[in-house]
Amino acid sequence: MKHFFKLALLIGVILIPKFLSAQNAPTINATISGRVVDSRTNEILIGATVSIKGTTNGAATDANGEFALVTGQKLPFTVVVSFVGYQKKEVIVSGDKIEIRLDENTNELTDVVVTSRRRQESIQDIPIPISVINGAKAEDAGAFNPNRLKELIPSVQLYSSNGRNTTLNIRGLGSSFGLTNDGIDPGVGFYVDGVYYARPAATAIDFVDVDRIEVLRGPQGTLFGKNTTAGAFNITTRAPSFTTGATFETSYGNYNYIQTKASITGPISKKLAARVSFSGTQRDGTIFNTTTLKPTNSLNNLGFRAQLLYTPSENVNITFAGDNARQRPDGNATVVAGVVTTQRAAYRQFNAIIADLNYKLPTTNPFDRITDADAPLRVNNDFGGASINVDAKIGKGTLTSTTAWRYWIWDPTNDRDFIGLPVLTKSQGNSRHDQWTQEVRYAGQFSEKLSGVVGVFLIDQVLTSDPVQTEESGSAQWRFAQSSTSALWKTPGLFDGFGTKTTSRLHTLGAAVFAQADWSITDKLHLLPGLRFNYDKKDVDYKREVYGGLQTTDPALLALKNGLYTNQAFNFSVNENNVSGQITLAYKPTKSLNAFATYANSYKPVGVNLGGLPTANGVTLIELARVNPEYVTHYEVGIKTRPTPQTSLNVTIYNTDIKDYQTQVQTAEVGVNRGYLANAEKVRVKGVEVDGSIRVSEHLSFTGAVSYTDGKYVSFKNAPIPLEETGAASAFKDISGGDLPGISKWAGSLGGEITGNGKFLDLKGKYFLALDAYYRSSFSSSASPSKYLNIDGYTLLNARVGFRASNGISVIIWSRNLTNTDYFEQLLPAAGNAGQYAAVLGDPRTYGVTLRYAF
């Protein structure tokens, strides 16, 4: 299998481009340029979409209203031009330097064009629940990373206590909630320009020069290379252009916030174009550390992306891309949010422990934004890679080959006790991840009534401890670990410097064949079956060794040390295959109505525990090293409508059942780093989603979305107990019927923008005022439902006002969390379950100004 994978890479990199470039000898390599203007006023239209009909080839007009299309198609051909507030127009192009004049139509919404189904089509025509945020809107709204994007799409949840511990979910599903275990695959696919990002930490990146973000909800494994049991983020960056252009942007705000972005594109030769993009973000911390006497939780991000577009023939486009990003914030500190009385003996309660150690919390109000964490905080996060994408027109379709290599390097230091005592003095879960992927697919029209996608996908991943992961206790650990009244616990130096060093290696090899067809039974009725075959092989080698602490041969003292940390080792290999698929029936009786119903079953691969295993009576539970795969059964019905030319309204109802749901659970054992993975027998998530848009006039528009999500454990009979039940007679309980973590029953977003023509410093353009509101109801922040680890609902209001000049200059004044709402993003029990729990705080009110220039 491994040799086959390497052979496929060679085919993708070498043979396919040569084979394709030999097809259909080029006769013309047309570069079509022009501009788009208002037919009445002759004013240029910035941001109008110009695309070649029936293809995915398109561009947006720049600050001068100009566009350029590079195509191998022979003239003449038809382009489709659309712009908000104007009538969509089809124009036959027979030469270069054309002028396209659009007529105003304040009664129509512009079409949103996407390519998630590997062809260019209107979002309202796709029988898939999908949300689209264009890059310009994301930039204006300050959504420069996926975490901020969730405020625009209420079906998306993202939780992050640091880069590694990042969970990206759709409809509450995808990855386990809480602290991340590297041994499982995410259920939400994250793609950038067709390249799959395998690690959840990749979703912590800043967007660099993004054209649009498509969020597909529900299983999508028959359209994408990597299986996606909960949905997919399909991100498209701005492509290189044969017309010279550039964008420069800088922002400044409170907390010394500075963000700079730049992108330059243009031709190198007749057949070669390039684009280079950069993004940098810095901000002071929003939490004050009384130990270091300086703010923490800063932002310090850099991102770089370069692309080369090579057009060797009229039918072939080859894109070479490379990117690199690094994050160096001053820690990801949490603050103590509260203390729970557990069922342990009185001397084992948190308040009794810290009283014995003469310690007092710096504050009992988490929104004082104060911590006294005494362990060093470091969050070194590096990721990047390179890819080669080949698109070639063959017959009535396009053959695409995407070859990519990506890496992720994680070098952290955390304070897992959350307080200013030397309890856990080191928590360094270093990791290095390398992945190779190869996808080859063909999308096109197979006959008059049949179109679709067929492809193969290969992934090879290696995840190592790079070189070792360290956990170490300090001088105060004895009092937190104390489980009896024996005087031996007070033995000087017993746990001081006592810890573990872990080396691990996980090698994953995955392969898939996938296909989805679109059979036009009639013009109005379509059947869309899809099928997928998965193969997954995982080899794991895990070894943890204890070190340090008091060196002794006393059996009683050794027993106390072994109660905290023990040697653990296991290695095994698993390989499995699975067939899954889906079928959709779509009915479109009119241009303004599209109804669909979908049944899907999907599969998430076997997992392994790489954060330490729990013990029973001193014996390591090796059988918990393997985590069963998930099996998903999904039903969905939806309707997409255009009640009037100026409105859209879409409704989706769904039900998802998962057998052997992979969940992250907390344990009272300090030696189980970041909790451990387990299987719940069955969970169910069901809900309703509604989204819509209305264009009241040329100058006023609104968009909104609301989701109702009900997520339950149907059966989880052997779940760990919640924090407040630590010390109970049993360490496990039946939580069947309890709420799944991280899911708000209600979430919604509402945005509006009003514009008006005017002048600013003799520049002609448009003034605008925009407001975005985001609401979510309360949700559980514990894998086992807890009375104390629930987060109250909250509402956020973001605002911006500014001026967009017709020459490409924009000035924007903005504020996020305008009302300065205090809210939690996560609540996390401290290691050892002594009773204290910490919070990841949402950002306070921020504000600033952005200057942008594009040409």
Protein Blocks (a to p, Z undefined) as FASTA:
>chain_A
ZZmmmmmmmmmmmmmmmmmmmgopafbdcddddddddfklopacehiacddehiabdcdd
dfkopacdddfbdcddddddddehiacdddddfbehiacdddddfkbccddddfklopac
dfklpccdcddddfklmmmnopabfklmmmmmmkbccddfbfklpcddeehiabaehjdd
fkbccfbdcdeehiacfbfklmmpccehifbdcddedjfklmbmbdcfkbccdddddddd
fbdcddddddddehhiacddddddddfblmbccdddddddddddfbdcfklopaehiacd
ddddddddddfbfkbccdddddddddddebjadddfbdcddfbdfklgfklmmmmnopac
fbfcfklopafbfbdcddddddddddddddddehjbdcddddddddddddddddfkopac
dfblcdcdbdddddddddddddddfbfkbgcddddddddddddehlaccddddfklmmmm
pcbfbfklmpghklgopacddddddddddddddddddddfblmbccdddddddddddddd
dddddeejjddfbfklmmmmmmmpccdddddddddddddddddddddfbfkbccdddddd
ddddddddfebpadeehiacfklmpccddddddddddddddfbfkbccdddddddddehi
acddddfblklggiaadddfbdcdddddddddddfblmbccdddddddddddfbacbbcc
dfklgoiabfbdcfehiacehiafbdcdddddddddddeehiacdddddddddddddddf
bfbacfklcccdddddddddddddfkopacddddehklopacdfbdcddehilopacddd
dddddddddddddZZ
